[in-house]
Amino acid sequence: MKNAPNDPILLKWACGALSSLSHGLGVREHISNEGAVRMVVLSLKHHWQLQEMLEWCCRALFNFIYVYPDEHHDENSDVIKKEIEWANSNIIEAEKVNAVSIVLYAMQQHRIFYTSHEWAFKFLCHVCDNDFVRDSQNPSILRIYEEEGIEICTTIVKSSNVSSITTVELAIGLLSSLLQFAEEDKYALAKIGDHVDSIIASLQEFSSNAFILERSLFLLRNLSHHSDANRAVINLNGGIEFVFDAMRRYADNSLIQEYGCWTVWICSGSPRTFLSSNERAQETKLVIKAMKAPSSDENLQVAGFGIINNFVALADTAMIFDSVLDYILEIISPQKNQSSV
C-alpha cells in the first residue's frame, strides 16, 4: 500500500485483506504499529470515487476497532483486554487522520449503495457507542453530527426499502446514539428534530420488522424527551398511533412495550395528544396488558402509570377508572414489591 498509493484496485483489495487479517488475536498490535489505520484512511481519502473503496475501507476500519467475542477466551481475560487496548489505540489513530470526516464525505458522494453504506454505518455506530470514545471525550462523535451525519442517516431511512433492512437498523441506531451524546447540544438536537415528521412517515414501511421497531421506538423516546417541539411533531404526525400499533403487533416484545410506553407517557403530557376520549380509554387497556405481562419490569410500570395519569388529567377519569382500578388494587396488595407501590 505504501509503494502503490495511486493504484485504487490494489488498495481496495489490500483493505479487504487487512479487514480479514484483523480478526486474528494479536494482529491489531501489528496494525497499530505498522500504520495500517492511516494507510486505509488515506486510500479512501484519495480514491473515494471508487464506491467499493468505501465498503472495503470501512470493513477494515470497523474490524480494527471492534473486538469480536472469542470462544477460547473470556471477555475479562488478559488476552481480550490487550486486544481492546490495541483497538482503542486504533480509534485514537483514526481520529488523528480524520477517519470519520472522510467516511462521511465518501458516503455523501455516492448514491445509496447498501453494502458500502452498511459497513460505513457499522464503523460510525461503533465509534458512537464505544465507551472509550465517550469516556475520553474523543471528538469523533462530534464530527458525526457536525458534518452531515444526521442528514445521511435520515436520507437512508427516508429512501430505503425492504432490501436494506440492516442499513436502516444501523441508521436509526446511530441517530439514537447521537441523541444521547448530544443531550446538552441544542443545535444538534434541533437538527435531528427537524426530521421527526419524515422519520415517522418512513418508519411505517418497516412495521413488520421487530428489531427496527425496537430501535425506532427507542429513537422516538429519546426525541420526545428533549423538547416540546419534538413532542408536538410526534403527536401531529401520528407518532402515538404508530407506537400503539407497534405495541399491539408485538405484545410479547418487552423492549417495544417499554420504549413505547415511555414515548407515549412523555408525549401524552402535551395538550396536543390527538386521541379521542374513547381511544384513550381503549389504549389504556393495552397499556395495562403490557404492565401485567410477565416480562414487565419497573421501568415499564412507571411509564404505564405515567400514561394513565396523563390520560386521567385529560378528563377521562370515568372512562378509564374501571380499567385501572382492579390493576391498582393488585399492584398495592402485600404480595407486590415495595418499589412498584
C-alpha positions as CSV (number, residue, x, y, z in Angstrom):
1,M,0.0,0.0,0.0
2,K,2.9,2.3,0.8
3,N,4.5,1.6,-2.5
4,A,1.4,1.8,-4.7
5,P,-0.6,4.8,-3.3
6,N,-2.1,5.5,-6.8
7,D,-3.4,2.1,-7.6
8,P,-7.0,2.1,-6.3
9,I,-7.7,-1.6,-7.2
10,L,-4.7,-2.8,-5.3
11,L,-5.5,-0.6,-2.3
12,K,-9.1,-1.8,-2.3
13,W,-8.1,-5.4,-2.0
14,A,-5.4,-4.6,0.4
15,C,-8.0,-3.1,2.7
16,G,-10.0,-6.3,2.3
17,A,-7.0,-8.4,3.3
18,L,-6.4,-6.2,6.3
19,S,-10.0,-6.5,7.3
20,S,-9.8,-10.3,7.2
21,L,-6.5,-10.4,9.0
22,S,-7.6,-8.2,11.8
23,H,-9.9,-10.9,13.1
24,G,-6.9,-12.8,14.5
25,L,-5.8,-12.2,18.1
26,G,-2.6,-10.2,18.3
27,V,-2.9,-8.7,14.8
28,R,-4.2,-5.4,16.0
29,E,-0.9,-4.7,17.6
30,H,0.8,-5.0,14.3
31,I,-1.9,-3.0,12.6
32,S,-1.3,-0.2,15.0
33,N,2.5,-0.3,14.9
34,E,2.6,-0.5,11.1
35,G,0.4,2.5,10.4
36,A,-2.4,0.4,8.8
37,V,-5.1,2.7,10.0
38,R,-3.5,5.7,8.4
39,M,-3.0,3.8,5.1
40,V,-6.6,2.7,4.9
41,V,-8.0,6.2,5.6
42,L,-5.6,7.7,3.1
43,S,-6.8,5.1,0.5
44,L,-10.4,6.3,0.9
45,K,-9.4,10.0,1.0
46,H,-7.6,9.8,-2.3
47,H,-9.8,7.3,-4.1
48,W,-13.3,8.0,-2.7
49,Q,-14.6,8.0,-6.3
50,L,-14.5,4.2,-6.3
51,Q,-17.6,3.1,-4.5
52,E,-16.1,-0.3,-3.5
53,M,-13.3,1.6,-1.8
54,L,-15.8,2.9,0.7
55,E,-17.0,-0.6,1.6
56,W,-13.6,-2.2,2.0
57,C,-12.1,0.7,3.9
58,C,-15.0,0.7,6.3
59,R,-14.8,-3.0,6.7
60,A,-11.2,-2.7,7.6
61,L,-11.8,0.3,10.0
62,F,-14.6,-1.5,11.7
63,N,-12.6,-4.6,12.3
64,F,-9.6,-2.6,13.5
65,I,-11.7,-1.1,16.4
66,Y,-14.2,-3.9,17.1
67,V,-13.1,-6.9,19.2
68,Y,-15.2,-9.9,18.3
69,P,-16.1,-12.4,21.1
70,D,-13.7,-15.3,21.2
71,E,-14.9,-18.8,22.3
72,H,-11.4,-19.6,23.7
73,H,-11.1,-16.5,25.9
74,D,-13.3,-14.9,28.5
75,E,-14.1,-11.2,27.9
76,N,-12.2,-10.3,31.1
77,S,-9.1,-12.3,30.2
78,D,-5.8,-10.6,29.7
79,V,-5.8,-11.6,26.0
80,I,-9.1,-9.8,25.3
81,K,-8.2,-6.8,27.5
82,K,-5.0,-6.4,25.4
83,E,-7.0,-6.6,22.2
84,I,-9.3,-3.9,23.5
85,E,-6.3,-1.7,24.3
86,W,-5.0,-2.0,20.7
87,A,-8.5,-1.4,19.3
88,N,-8.7,1.8,21.4
89,S,-5.3,2.8,20.1
90,N,-6.6,2.4,16.6
91,I,-9.6,4.6,17.4
92,I,-7.1,7.3,18.5
93,E,-5.2,6.9,15.3
94,A,-8.4,7.0,13.2
95,E,-9.2,10.4,14.8
96,K,-5.7,11.7,14.1
97,V,-6.2,11.1,10.3
98,N,-9.9,12.3,10.3
99,A,-11.3,8.9,9.5
100,V,-14.9,9.9,10.5
101,S,-14.9,13.0,8.3
102,I,-13.5,11.2,5.3
103,V,-16.0,8.3,5.7
104,L,-18.9,10.8,5.9
105,Y,-17.7,12.7,2.9
106,A,-17.4,9.5,0.8
107,M,-20.9,8.4,1.9
108,Q,-22.3,11.7,0.6
109,Q,-20.6,11.5,-2.7
110,H,-22.1,8.2,-3.7
111,R,-25.7,7.2,-4.4
112,I,-27.0,5.0,-1.6
113,F,-25.5,1.6,-2.1
114,Y,-26.5,-0.6,0.8
115,T,-23.4,-2.8,1.2
116,S,-20.9,0.1,1.4
117,H,-23.2,2.3,3.5
118,E,-23.9,-0.6,5.8
119,W,-20.2,-1.0,6.7
120,A,-19.8,2.7,6.9
121,F,-22.7,2.8,9.4
122,K,-21.2,-0.1,11.4
123,F,-18.0,1.8,11.8
124,L,-19.7,5.1,12.8
125,C,-22.1,3.3,15.2
126,H,-19.3,1.5,17.0
127,V,-17.4,4.8,17.3
128,C,-20.5,6.4,18.7
129,D,-21.3,3.6,21.1
130,N,-17.8,2.9,22.2
131,D,-17.3,3.6,26.0
132,F,-13.6,4.5,25.4
133,V,-14.6,7.2,22.9
134,R,-17.2,8.6,25.3
135,D,-15.1,8.5,28.4
136,S,-12.0,10.0,26.7
137,Q,-14.1,12.8,25.1
138,N,-12.8,11.8,21.7
139,P,-14.1,14.4,19.1
140,S,-15.1,11.7,16.6
141,I,-18.7,11.7,17.8
142,L,-18.9,15.5,17.5
143,R,-17.7,15.2,13.9
144,I,-20.6,12.8,13.0
145,Y,-23.3,15.3,13.8
146,E,-21.4,18.4,12.7
147,E,-20.5,17.0,9.3
148,E,-23.9,15.9,7.9
149,G,-24.1,12.6,9.7
150,I,-27.6,13.3,10.8
151,E,-28.7,14.2,7.2
152,I,-27.1,11.0,5.9
153,C,-29.0,8.9,8.5
154,T,-32.3,10.5,7.7
155,T,-31.8,10.2,4.0
156,I,-31.1,6.5,4.4
157,V,-34.3,6.0,6.5
158,K,-36.4,8.0,4.1
159,S,-35.2,6.4,0.9
160,S,-34.6,2.8,1.9
161,N,-36.7,-0.2,1.1
162,V,-37.2,-3.8,2.3
163,S,-33.9,-4.9,0.7
164,S,-31.9,-2.6,3.0
165,I,-33.1,-3.6,6.5
166,T,-29.7,-3.8,8.1
167,T,-28.7,-0.4,6.8
168,V,-31.9,1.1,8.2
169,E,-31.4,-0.5,11.5
170,L,-27.9,1.0,11.7
171,A,-29.0,4.4,10.6
172,I,-31.8,4.5,13.2
173,G,-29.3,3.2,15.8
174,L,-26.8,5.9,15.0
175,L,-29.5,8.6,15.3
176,S,-30.4,7.3,18.7
177,S,-26.8,7.2,19.9
178,L,-26.2,10.8,18.6
179,L,-29.3,11.9,20.6
180,Q,-27.8,10.5,23.8
181,F,-24.4,12.1,23.1
182,A,-25.9,15.5,22.2
183,E,-28.1,15.9,25.3
184,E,-26.6,19.3,26.1
185,D,-26.2,20.4,22.5
186,K,-29.3,22.3,21.4
187,Y,-28.1,22.8,17.9
188,A,-27.6,19.0,17.4
189,L,-31.0,18.2,18.9
190,A,-32.7,20.8,16.7
191,K,-31.0,19.2,13.6
192,I,-32.4,15.8,14.5
193,G,-35.7,17.3,15.5
194,D,-36.1,18.8,12.0
195,H,-36.5,15.3,10.6
196,V,-39.0,13.9,13.1
197,D,-42.0,14.0,10.7
198,S,-40.2,12.4,7.8
199,I,-38.7,9.7,10.1
200,I,-42.1,8.7,11.4
201,A,-43.6,8.6,7.9
202,S,-40.7,6.4,6.7
203,L,-40.8,4.0,9.7
204,Q,-44.4,3.0,8.7
205,E,-42.8,0.9,5.9
206,F,-40.9,-1.2,8.4
207,S,-43.7,-2.0,10.9
208,S,-43.3,-5.7,10.2
209,N,-39.7,-5.8,11.4
210,A,-39.5,-6.1,15.2
211,F,-35.8,-5.1,15.5
212,I,-36.3,-1.9,13.5
213,L,-39.3,-1.1,15.6
214,E,-37.3,-1.6,18.8
215,R,-34.7,0.9,17.5
216,S,-37.4,3.2,16.2
217,L,-39.3,3.4,19.5
218,F,-36.0,4.0,21.3
219,L,-35.3,6.9,18.9
220,L,-38.9,8.3,19.4
221,R,-38.5,8.0,23.2
222,N,-35.2,10.0,23.1
223,L,-36.7,12.6,20.6
224,S,-39.8,13.1,22.8
225,H,-37.6,13.6,25.9
226,H,-35.7,16.5,24.5
227,S,-38.2,19.2,23.5
228,D,-41.9,20.3,23.4
229,A,-41.4,20.9,19.7
230,N,-40.5,17.2,19.1
231,R,-43.4,16.0,21.2
232,A,-45.8,18.2,19.2
233,V,-44.4,16.9,15.9
234,I,-44.6,13.3,17.1
235,N,-48.3,13.8,18.1
236,L,-49.1,15.7,14.9
237,N,-47.7,13.1,12.6
238,G,-49.3,10.1,14.1
239,G,-46.4,9.0,16.3
240,I,-48.6,8.0,19.2
241,E,-50.8,5.8,16.9
242,F,-47.6,4.3,15.4
243,V,-46.4,3.4,18.9
244,F,-49.7,1.8,19.9
245,D,-49.8,-0.1,16.7
246,A,-46.3,-1.5,17.3
247,M,-47.2,-2.4,20.9
248,R,-50.3,-4.3,19.6
249,R,-48.4,-6.0,16.9
250,Y,-45.6,-7.2,19.2
251,A,-47.3,-7.7,22.5
252,D,-44.6,-10.2,23.6
253,N,-41.6,-7.9,22.8
254,S,-40.6,-6.4,26.2
255,L,-38.4,-3.6,24.6
256,I,-41.2,-2.5,22.2
257,Q,-43.6,-2.4,25.2
258,E,-41.2,-0.4,27.4
259,Y,-39.9,2.1,24.8
260,G,-43.5,2.5,23.5
261,C,-44.9,3.3,27.0
262,W,-42.1,5.8,27.7
263,T,-42.7,7.6,24.4
264,V,-46.5,7.8,25.0
265,W,-46.0,8.9,28.6
266,I,-43.7,11.8,27.6
267,C,-45.9,12.8,24.7
268,S,-49.3,12.4,26.3
269,G,-48.4,15.1,28.8
270,S,-48.9,17.6,25.9
271,P,-52.3,19.1,25.3
272,R,-51.7,18.2,21.6
273,T,-52.4,14.5,22.1
274,F,-54.6,13.7,19.1
275,L,-56.5,10.8,20.6
276,S,-60.2,10.9,21.4
277,S,-61.6,10.0,24.8
278,N,-62.7,6.6,23.5
279,E,-59.2,6.0,22.0
280,R,-57.5,6.9,25.3
281,A,-59.8,4.6,27.2
282,Q,-59.1,1.8,24.7
283,E,-55.3,2.3,24.7
284,T,-55.3,2.3,28.5
285,K,-56.3,-1.4,28.3
286,L,-53.4,-2.0,26.0
287,V,-51.0,-0.3,28.4
288,I,-52.3,-2.3,31.4
289,K,-51.9,-5.5,29.4
290,A,-48.3,-4.6,28.8
291,M,-47.9,-3.8,32.5
292,K,-49.3,-7.2,33.5
293,A,-47.0,-9.2,31.2
294,P,-44.5,-11.5,33.0
295,S,-41.7,-9.6,31.3
296,S,-42.8,-6.2,32.6
297,D,-40.2,-4.5,34.8
298,E,-40.3,-1.4,36.9
299,N,-39.4,0.9,34.0
300,L,-42.5,-0.2,32.1
301,Q,-44.6,0.0,35.3
302,V,-43.5,3.6,35.9
303,A,-44.2,4.6,32.3
304,G,-47.5,2.8,32.2
305,F,-48.8,4.7,35.3
306,G,-47.4,7.9,33.8
307,I,-49.6,7.4,30.7
308,I,-52.7,6.6,32.9
309,N,-52.1,9.7,35.0
310,N,-51.8,11.9,31.9
311,F,-55.0,10.4,30.3
312,V,-56.9,10.9,33.6
313,A,-55.7,14.6,33.6
314,L,-57.4,15.0,30.2
315,A,-60.8,14.4,31.9
316,D,-61.1,10.7,31.0
317,T,-61.4,9.7,34.6
318,A,-64.8,7.9,34.3
319,M,-63.9,6.1,31.1
320,I,-60.5,4.9,32.4
321,F,-61.4,4.2,36.1
322,D,-62.9,0.8,35.6
323,S,-60.0,-0.4,33.5
324,V,-57.4,0.8,36.0
325,L,-59.0,0.1,39.4
326,D,-58.5,-3.7,39.6
327,Y,-54.9,-3.4,38.5
328,I,-54.1,-0.7,41.0
329,L,-55.6,-2.8,43.8
330,E,-53.5,-5.8,42.6
331,I,-50.3,-3.6,42.5
332,I,-50.7,-2.4,46.1
333,S,-51.5,-5.8,47.5
334,P,-48.9,-7.1,50.1
335,Q,-47.6,-9.7,47.6
336,K,-46.2,-6.9,45.3
337,N,-42.7,-5.4,45.9
338,Q,-42.5,-2.1,47.6
339,S,-40.8,-0.2,44.7
340,S,-43.8,-0.9,42.4
341,V,-46.1,0.5,45.1
